Amino acid sequence: QVQLVESGGGLVQPGGSLRLSCVASGSIASINNMGWYRQSAGNPREFIASVSSSGITIYVNSVKGRFTVSRDNAKNTVYLQMNSLKPEDTAVYYCVTLPDLSCWGQGTQVTVSS
């Protein structure tokens, strides 16, 4: 199993952008799918995006057109570019291996507020 470490969260105003990174302790080249989940206060974790080893991406409807997930296998890193952020995007964002959900990062806090 790999260890995952997220970074890039912070406080941003509505309409702003953030880029999250998830660095793995080992190679992710053999991991078919990598994904991002988020959890806001009082709610369960929800899937928001994934990227396959061949570059196929999937998004939840609420982030389509605003978020872009990508991966760089050479750097063992998965990214989540978040644009046009809204207050309802406020959450802790987690990187995870899919589909088994066996490896999770510690999460990074994203707060969208004016």
DSSP file (Angstrom, degrees, kcal/mol; ACC not computed):
  #  RESIDUE AA STRUCTURE BP1 BP2  ACC     N-H-->O    O-->H-N    N-H-->O    O-->H-N    TCO  KAPPA ALPHA  PHI   PSI    X-CA   Y-CA   Z-CA
    1    1 A Q              0   0    0      0, 0.0     2,-0.3     0, 0.0   102,-0.0   0.000 360.0 360.0 360.0 147.1    0.0    0.0    0.0
    2    2 A V        -     0   0    0     24,-0.1     2,-0.4    23,-0.0    95,-0.1  -0.660 360.0-128.0 -96.5 157.2    1.1    3.6   -0.7
    3    3 A Q        -     0   0    0     -2,-0.3    22,-2.2   100,-0.1     2,-0.4  -0.879  23.5-151.9-101.3 140.1    0.8    6.5    1.7
    4    4 A L  E     -A   24   0A   0    100,-0.5   102,-0.5    -2,-0.4     2,-0.5  -0.925  10.7-170.6-118.0 135.4   -0.9    9.6    0.4
    5    5 A V  E     -A   23   0A   0     18,-2.0    18,-2.6    -2,-0.4     2,-0.2  -0.971   8.7-158.8-129.1 117.3   -0.3   13.1    1.5
    6    6 A E  E     +A   22   0A   0     -2,-0.5     2,-0.3    16,-0.2    16,-0.2  -0.605  17.4 163.6 -91.5 154.0   -2.5   16.0    0.3
    7    7 A S  E     +A   21   0A   0     14,-2.0    14,-2.6    -2,-0.2   101,-0.1  -0.965  38.4  73.7-155.7 168.7   -1.6   19.6    0.2
    8    8 A G        +     0   0    0     -2,-0.3    11,-0.3     1,-0.3    14,-0.0   0.363  60.8 131.4 105.9  -5.2   -2.8   22.9   -1.3
    9    9 A G        +     0   0    0     12,-0.1     2,-0.3     9,-0.1    -1,-0.3  -0.167  22.4 120.4 -72.6 173.5   -5.8   23.6    0.7
   10   10 A G  E     -d  110   0B   0     99,-0.8   101,-2.8    98,-0.1     2,-0.5  -0.985  61.3 -46.9 163.0-167.0   -6.6   27.0    2.3
   11   11 A L  E     +d  111   0B   0     -2,-0.3     2,-0.3    99,-0.2   101,-0.2  -0.844  54.9 167.8 -99.1 129.8   -8.9   29.9    2.6
   12   12 A V  E     -d  112   0B   0     99,-2.7   101,-2.1    -2,-0.5     3,-0.1  -0.987  33.2-113.6-141.6 149.4  -10.2   31.4   -0.7
   13   13 A Q    >   -     0   0    0     -2,-0.3     3,-2.3    99,-0.2    72,-0.2  -0.450  50.8 -80.6 -78.0 155.2  -12.9   33.8   -1.6
   14   14 A P  T 3  S+     0   0    0      0, 0.0    72,-0.2     0, 0.0    -1,-0.1  -0.298 121.4  28.1 -53.9 137.0  -15.9   32.7   -3.7
   15   15 A G  T 3  S+     0   0    0     70,-3.3    69,-0.6     1,-0.3    71,-0.1   0.285  99.9 118.9  90.6  -9.5  -15.0   32.6   -7.3
   16   16 A G    <   -     0   0    0     -3,-2.3    69,-2.3    69,-0.2     2,-0.3  -0.083  55.5-124.1 -82.2-175.8  -11.3   31.9   -6.5
   17   17 A S        -     0   0    0     66,-0.2     2,-0.3    67,-0.2    66,-0.2  -0.932  20.2-179.7-132.3 152.4   -9.1   28.9   -7.4
   18   18 A L  E     - B   0  82A   0     64,-2.2    64,-3.3    -2,-0.3     2,-0.5  -0.981  16.7-146.5-143.8 152.7   -7.0   26.3   -5.6
   19   19 A R  E     - B   0  81A   0    -11,-0.3     2,-0.3    -2,-0.3    62,-0.2  -0.969  15.5-159.4-123.2 116.2   -4.9   23.4   -6.8
   20   20 A L  E     - B   0  80A   0     60,-2.7    60,-2.2    -2,-0.5     2,-0.4  -0.691   5.0-160.8 -91.8 145.3   -4.7   20.4   -4.5
   21   21 A S  E     -AB   7  79A   0    -14,-2.6   -14,-2.0    -2,-0.3     2,-0.4  -0.944   8.2-164.1-123.7 148.7   -1.9   17.9   -4.8
   22   22 A C  E     -AB   6  78A   0     56,-2.1    56,-2.2    -2,-0.4     2,-0.5  -0.946  10.1-165.2-133.1 110.7   -1.7   14.3   -3.6
   23   23 A V  E     -AB   5  77A   0    -18,-2.6   -18,-2.0    -2,-0.4     2,-0.3  -0.846   8.4-147.9-101.7 129.7    1.8   12.8   -3.4
   24   24 A A  E     -A    4   0A   0     52,-2.9   -20,-0.2    -2,-0.5     4,-0.1  -0.690  15.3-135.0 -96.0 148.7    2.1    9.1   -3.0
   25   25 A S  S    S+     0   0    0    -22,-2.2     2,-0.2    -2,-0.3    -1,-0.1   0.686  89.7  20.8 -74.1 -17.5    5.0    7.3   -1.2
   26   26 A G  S    S-     0   0    0    -23,-0.3    -2,-0.2    50,-0.1     2,-0.1  -0.728 107.3 -51.0-137.1-172.7    5.3    4.9   -4.0
   27   27 A S        -     0   0    0     -2,-0.2     3,-0.1     1,-0.1    -2,-0.1  -0.381  33.8-174.1 -67.6 136.8    4.5    4.4   -7.6
   28   28 A I    >   +     0   0    0     45,-0.4     3,-1.5     1,-0.1    -1,-0.1   0.350  61.9  99.8-105.7   3.0    1.0    5.0   -8.7
   29   29 A A  T 3  S+     0   0    0      1,-0.3    -1,-0.1    44,-0.3    44,-0.1   0.834  85.2  45.7 -59.9 -32.9    1.6    3.9  -12.3
   30   30 A S  T 3  S+     0   0    0     -3,-0.1     2,-0.8     3,-0.0    -1,-0.3   0.484  89.4  97.7 -90.2  -2.4    0.0    0.5  -11.5
   31   31 A I    <   -     0   0    0     -3,-1.5     3,-0.1     1,-0.2    -3,-0.0  -0.783  63.6-156.8 -89.1 113.4   -3.0    2.0   -9.7
   32   32 A N  S    S+     0   0    0     -2,-0.8    21,-1.6     1,-0.2     2,-0.4   0.899  71.4  23.2 -61.0 -45.5   -5.7    2.0  -12.2
   33   33 A N  E     -FE  52  98B   0     65,-0.9    65,-2.4    19,-0.2     2,-0.4  -0.975  58.2-173.7-129.8 136.5   -7.8    4.8  -10.7
   34   34 A M  E     -FE  51  97B   0     17,-2.3    17,-2.7    -2,-0.4     2,-0.3  -0.970  19.8-177.2-121.8 142.9   -7.1    7.6   -8.3
   35   35 A G  E     -FE  50  96B   0     61,-3.0    61,-2.2    -2,-0.4     2,-0.4  -0.850  24.6-132.0-138.6 171.3   -9.8    9.7   -6.8
   36   36 A W  E     +FE  49  95B   0     13,-2.9    12,-2.5    -2,-0.3    13,-1.6  -0.986  21.5 178.9-123.5 135.0  -10.8   12.7   -4.7
   37   37 A Y  E     -FE  47  94B   0     57,-2.6    57,-3.0    -2,-0.4     2,-0.3  -0.823   9.2-157.8-120.2 165.1  -13.5   12.7   -2.0
   38   38 A R  E     -FE  46  93B   0      8,-2.1     8,-3.1    -2,-0.3     2,-0.4  -0.987   5.3-160.0-142.5 156.8  -14.5   15.5    0.3
   39   39 A Q  E     - E   0  92B   0     53,-2.1    53,-2.5    -2,-0.3     2,-0.2  -0.962   6.7-166.0-139.3 119.0  -16.3   15.7    3.6
   40   40 A S    >   -     0   0    0      4,-0.4     3,-2.3    -2,-0.4    51,-0.1  -0.629  47.0 -67.9 -98.5 164.0  -18.1   18.8    4.9
   41   41 A A  T 3  S+     0   0    0      1,-0.3    -1,-0.1    -2,-0.2    49,-0.0  -0.223 119.6   4.2 -56.4 127.3  -19.2   19.3    8.5
   42   42 A G  T 3  S+     0   0    0      1,-0.2    -1,-0.3    -3,-0.1    -3,-0.0   0.515 112.3 100.1  79.9   4.9  -22.0   16.9    9.5
   43   43 A N  S <  S-     0   0    0     -3,-2.3    -1,-0.2     1,-0.0     3,-0.1  -0.871  73.5-108.9-123.5 155.4  -22.0   15.1    6.1
   44   44 A P        -     0   0    0      0, 0.0    -4,-0.4     0, 0.0     2,-0.1  -0.329  50.2 -83.9 -73.3 163.6  -20.6   11.8    4.9
   45   45 A R        -     0   0    0     -6,-0.2     2,-0.4    -8,-0.1    -6,-0.2  -0.443  49.9-158.0 -65.5 140.2  -17.6   11.7    2.6
   46   46 A E  E     -F   38   0B   0     -8,-3.1    -8,-2.1    -2,-0.1     2,-0.2  -0.961  17.3-117.0-126.1 142.8  -18.6   12.1   -1.0
   47   47 A F  E     +F   37   0B   0     -2,-0.4   -10,-0.2   -10,-0.2     3,-0.1  -0.516  35.9 165.3 -69.9 138.2  -16.9   11.2   -4.3
   48   48 A I  E     -     0   0B   0    -12,-2.5    12,-2.2     1,-0.4     2,-0.3   0.643  56.2  -7.6-124.9 -31.6  -16.1   14.2   -6.5
   49   49 A A  E     -FG  36  59B   0    -13,-1.6   -13,-2.9    10,-0.2    -1,-0.4  -0.990  48.3-172.4-164.3 154.0  -13.6   13.1   -9.1
   50   50 A S  E     -FG  35  58B   0      8,-2.0     8,-1.9    -2,-0.3     2,-0.4  -0.985   7.7-157.6-146.8 159.0  -11.4   10.3  -10.4
   51   51 A V  E     -FG  34  57B   0    -17,-2.7   -17,-2.3    -2,-0.3     6,-0.2  -0.995  14.2-144.4-138.6 131.5   -8.7    9.7  -13.1
   52   52 A S  E >   -F   33   0B   0      4,-2.4     3,-1.6    -2,-0.4   -19,-0.2  -0.359  33.5-102.0 -87.6 171.2   -7.7    6.4  -14.6
   53   53 A S  T 3  S+     0   0    0    -21,-1.6   -20,-0.1     1,-0.3    20,-0.1   0.739 125.3  52.1 -64.2 -22.6   -4.3    5.4  -15.7
   54   54 A S  T 3  S-     0   0    0    -22,-0.2    -1,-0.3     2,-0.1   -22,-0.0   0.393 124.8-102.8 -95.1   2.5   -5.3    6.1  -19.3
   55   55 A G    <   +     0   0    0     -3,-1.6     2,-0.4     1,-0.3    -2,-0.1   0.529  68.3 150.2  93.1   5.7   -6.5    9.6  -18.4
   56   56 A I        -     0   0    0     -5,-0.0    -4,-2.4     1,-0.0     2,-0.3  -0.592  29.6-158.6 -73.8 129.5  -10.3    8.9  -18.3
   57   57 A T  E     -G   51   0B   0     -2,-0.4     2,-0.4    -6,-0.2    -6,-0.2  -0.837  13.8-168.9-114.8 149.5  -11.9   11.3  -15.8
   58   58 A I  E     -G   50   0B   0     -8,-1.9    -8,-2.0    -2,-0.3     2,-0.3  -0.995   9.0-173.6-133.9 139.0  -15.2   11.2  -13.9
   59   59 A Y  E     -G   49   0B   0     -2,-0.4   -10,-0.2   -10,-0.2     2,-0.2  -0.964  28.3-115.7-133.1 148.7  -16.8   14.0  -12.0
   60   60 A V    >>  -     0   0    0    -12,-2.2     3,-1.9    -2,-0.3     4,-0.9  -0.562  40.1-112.2 -73.5 149.8  -19.8   14.4   -9.7
   61   61 A N  G >4 S+     0   0    0      1,-0.3     3,-0.6    -2,-0.2    -1,-0.1   0.828 111.4  65.4 -56.6 -34.7  -22.3   16.8  -11.3
   62   62 A S  G 34 S+     0   0    0      1,-0.2    -1,-0.3     3,-0.0   -14,-0.0   0.686 111.6  33.6 -66.7 -16.5  -21.8   19.5   -8.7
   63   63 A V  G X> S+     0   0    0     -3,-1.9     4,-2.4   -15,-0.2     3,-2.2   0.469  83.8 126.6-116.3  -4.0  -18.1   20.1   -9.8
   64   64 A K  T << S+     0   0    0     -4,-0.9     4,-0.1    -3,-0.6    -3,-0.0  -0.294  81.0  15.3 -58.1 135.0  -18.3   19.4  -13.5
   65   65 A G  T 34 S+     0   0    0      2,-0.4    -1,-0.3     1,-0.1     3,-0.1   0.273 126.1  59.6  84.7 -12.2  -16.9   22.3  -15.5
   66   66 A R  T <4 S+     0   0    0     -3,-2.2    17,-2.1     1,-0.2     2,-0.3   0.704  97.9  52.5-114.2 -35.6  -15.2   23.8  -12.5
   67   67 A F  E  <  -C   82   0A   0     -4,-2.4    -2,-0.4    15,-0.2     2,-0.4  -0.795  59.3-165.6-107.9 147.6  -12.8   21.1  -11.2
   68   68 A T  E     -C   81   0A   0     13,-2.5    13,-3.1    -2,-0.3     2,-0.4  -0.984   4.6-160.4-133.6 123.6  -10.2   19.2  -13.2
   69   69 A V  E     +C   80   0A   0     -2,-0.4     2,-0.3    11,-0.2    11,-0.2  -0.818  20.7 159.8-101.9 141.9   -8.5   16.0  -12.0
   70   70 A S  E     -C   79   0A   0      9,-1.8     9,-3.0    -2,-0.4     2,-0.3  -0.951  22.3-146.5-151.6 168.7   -5.2   14.9  -13.4
   71   71 A R  E     -C   78   0A   0     -2,-0.3     2,-0.5     7,-0.3     7,-0.2  -0.992   8.1-159.3-143.0 149.6   -2.2   12.6  -12.6
   72   72 A D  E >>> -C   77   0A   0      5,-3.2     5,-1.9    -2,-0.3     3,-1.0  -0.885   8.3-172.8-127.1  97.5    1.5   12.6  -13.2
   73   73 A N  G >45S+     0   0    0     -2,-0.5     3,-0.7     1,-0.3   -45,-0.4   0.825  83.6  61.1 -63.7 -31.2    2.7    9.1  -12.8
   74   74 A A  G 345S+     0   0    0      1,-0.2    -1,-0.3    -3,-0.1   -45,-0.0   0.814 114.1  35.9 -64.5 -28.9    6.3   10.1  -13.1
   75   75 A K  G <45S-     0   0    0     -3,-1.0    -1,-0.2     2,-0.2    -2,-0.2   0.365 106.2-126.9-103.3   2.6    5.9   12.3  -10.0
   76   76 A N  T <<5 +     0   0    0     -3,-0.7   -52,-2.9    -4,-0.5     2,-0.4   0.899  67.2 133.5  52.6  43.1    3.5    9.9   -8.2
   77   77 A T  E   < -BC  23  72A   0     -5,-1.9    -5,-3.2   -54,-0.2     2,-0.4  -0.963  45.6-161.7-133.1 141.2    1.1   12.8   -7.9
   78   78 A V  E     -BC  22  71A   0    -56,-2.2   -56,-2.1    -2,-0.4     2,-0.3  -0.951  17.7-158.1-117.8 141.0   -2.6   13.4   -8.4
   79   79 A Y  E     -BC  21  70A   0     -9,-3.0    -9,-1.8    -2,-0.4     2,-0.4  -0.837  15.3-163.4-120.2 154.8   -3.9   16.9   -8.8
   80   80 A L  E     -BC  20  69A   0    -60,-2.2   -60,-2.7    -2,-0.3     2,-0.6  -0.875  10.3-162.7-136.2 105.2   -7.3   18.6   -8.4
   81   81 A Q  E     -BC  19  68A   0    -13,-3.1   -13,-2.5    -2,-0.4     2,-0.6  -0.783  10.5-166.2 -86.8 122.7   -7.6   22.0  -10.0
   82   82 A M  E     +BC  18  67A   0    -64,-3.3   -64,-2.2    -2,-0.6     2,-0.3  -0.945  10.9 173.2-118.7 116.7  -10.6   23.8   -8.5
   83   83 A N        +     0   0    0    -17,-2.1   -66,-0.2    -2,-0.6   -67,-0.2  -0.753  59.4  24.2-116.4 164.9  -11.9   26.9  -10.2
   84   84 A S  S    S-     0   0    0    -69,-0.6    -1,-0.2    -2,-0.3   -67,-0.2   0.901  84.4-160.5  49.1  48.4  -15.0   29.1   -9.6
   85   85 A L        -     0   0    0    -69,-2.3   -70,-3.3    -3,-0.2   -69,-0.2  -0.261   7.8-158.9 -65.6 145.9  -15.1   27.9   -6.0
   86   86 A K    >   -     0   0    0    -72,-0.2     3,-2.2   -71,-0.1     4,-0.3  -0.833  32.2-108.9-120.8 157.7  -18.3   28.3   -4.0
   87   87 A P  G >  S+     0   0    0      0, 0.0     3,-1.8     0, 0.0    25,-0.4   0.850 117.9  62.9 -55.1 -33.5  -19.0   28.3   -0.3
   88   88 A E  G 3  S+     0   0    0      1,-0.3   -48,-0.0   -48,-0.0    -3,-0.0   0.563  88.8  69.7 -72.3  -5.6  -20.6   24.9   -0.6
   89   89 A D  G <  S+     0   0    0     -3,-2.2    -1,-0.3    23,-0.1     2,-0.2   0.527  70.1 121.2 -82.7  -6.8  -17.2   23.5   -1.7
   90   90 A T    <   +     0   0    0     -3,-1.8     2,-0.3    -4,-0.3    21,-0.2  -0.407  41.5 105.9 -60.0 124.3  -15.9   24.1    1.8
   91   91 A A  E    S- H   0 110B   0     19,-2.0    19,-2.9    -2,-0.2     2,-0.5  -0.970  76.0 -80.7-178.5 171.4  -14.8   20.7    3.1
   92   92 A V  E     -EH  39 109B   0    -53,-2.5   -53,-2.1    -2,-0.3     2,-0.4  -0.886  47.8-146.0 -91.7 128.2  -11.8   18.5    3.9
   93   93 A Y  E     -EH  38 108B   0     15,-2.8    15,-1.8    -2,-0.5     2,-0.4  -0.832  14.9-166.6-104.1 132.3  -10.6   17.0    0.6
   94   94 A Y  E     -E   37   0B   0    -57,-3.0   -57,-2.6    -2,-0.4     2,-0.3  -0.916  14.8-143.7-121.6 142.1   -9.1   13.5    0.5
   95   95 A C  E     +E   36   0B   0     -2,-0.4    10,-1.9   -59,-0.2     2,-0.3  -0.794  30.0 175.1 -96.1 145.9   -7.1   11.6   -2.0
   96   96 A V  E     -EI  35 104B   0    -61,-2.2   -61,-3.0    -2,-0.3     2,-0.3  -0.998  33.3-115.5-153.7 149.5   -7.8    7.9   -2.3
   97   97 A T  E  >  -E   34   0B   0      6,-1.7     4,-1.2    -2,-0.3     6,-0.3  -0.702  52.4-101.9 -84.5 141.5   -7.0    4.8   -4.3
   98   98 A L  E  4 S+E   33   0B   0    -65,-2.4   -65,-0.9    -2,-0.3   -66,-0.1  -0.856  76.2   0.2-121.9 155.8   -9.9    3.3   -6.2
   99   99 A P  T  4 S+     0   0    0      0, 0.0    -1,-0.2     0, 0.0   -65,-0.0  -0.992 128.1  46.7 -90.8   0.8  -11.9    1.3   -6.4
  100  100 A D  T  4 S-     0   0    0      1,-0.1    -2,-0.2    -4,-0.0    -3,-0.0   0.655  84.0-145.0 -79.6 -11.8  -10.9   -0.5   -3.2
  101  101 A L     <  +     0   0    0     -4,-1.2    -3,-0.2     1,-0.1    -1,-0.1   0.822  53.6 138.4  55.7  31.2  -10.7    2.7   -1.1
  102  102 A S        +     0   0    0     -5,-0.2     2,-0.5     1,-0.2    -1,-0.1   0.761  56.5  48.3 -82.6 -24.4   -7.8    1.1    0.7
  103  103 A C        +     0   0    0     -6,-0.3    -6,-1.7  -100,-0.0     2,-0.4  -0.969  64.5 174.9-125.4 124.8   -5.5    4.1    1.0
  104  104 A W  B     -I   96   0B   0     -2,-0.5  -100,-0.5    -8,-0.2    -8,-0.2  -0.933  23.2-132.7-123.7 146.3   -6.5    7.5    2.1
  105  105 A G        -     0   0    0    -10,-1.9  -100,-0.2    -2,-0.4     3,-0.1  -0.287  34.1-104.0 -81.6-179.5   -4.6   10.7    2.7
  106  106 A Q        -     0   0    0   -102,-0.5  -101,-0.1     1,-0.2   -12,-0.1   0.619  63.0-118.8 -83.9 -12.9   -5.0   12.7    5.9
  107  107 A G        -     0   0    0    -12,-0.1     2,-0.4     1,-0.1   -13,-0.2   0.084  14.4-121.2  93.9 154.0   -7.0   15.4    4.1
  108  108 A T  E     - H   0  93B   0    -15,-1.8   -15,-2.8  -101,-0.1     2,-0.3  -0.999  25.4-121.5-134.8 133.6   -6.5   19.1    3.4
  109  109 A Q  E     - H   0  92B   0     -2,-0.4   -99,-0.8   -17,-0.2     2,-0.5  -0.556  23.2-171.2 -80.5 130.5   -9.0   21.7    4.4
  110  110 A V  E     -dH  10  91B   0    -19,-2.9   -19,-2.0    -2,-0.3     2,-0.5  -0.989   4.1-175.6-118.8 123.8  -10.6   24.0    1.8
  111  111 A T  E     -d   11   0B   0   -101,-2.8   -99,-2.7    -2,-0.5     2,-0.7  -0.979   7.9-167.0-123.3 122.4  -12.6   26.9    3.0
  112  112 A V  E     +d   12   0B   0     -2,-0.5     2,-0.3   -25,-0.4   -99,-0.2  -0.922  34.2 131.1-110.9 110.0  -14.5   29.1    0.6
  113  113 A S              0   0    0   -101,-2.1    -2,-0.1    -2,-0.7   -27,-0.0  -0.994 360.0 360.0-158.9 147.7  -15.6   32.3    2.3
  114  114 A S              0   0    0     -2,-0.3  -101,-0.1  -101,-0.2    -1,-0.1   0.424 360.0 360.0 -94.0 360.0  -15.6   36.1    1.9
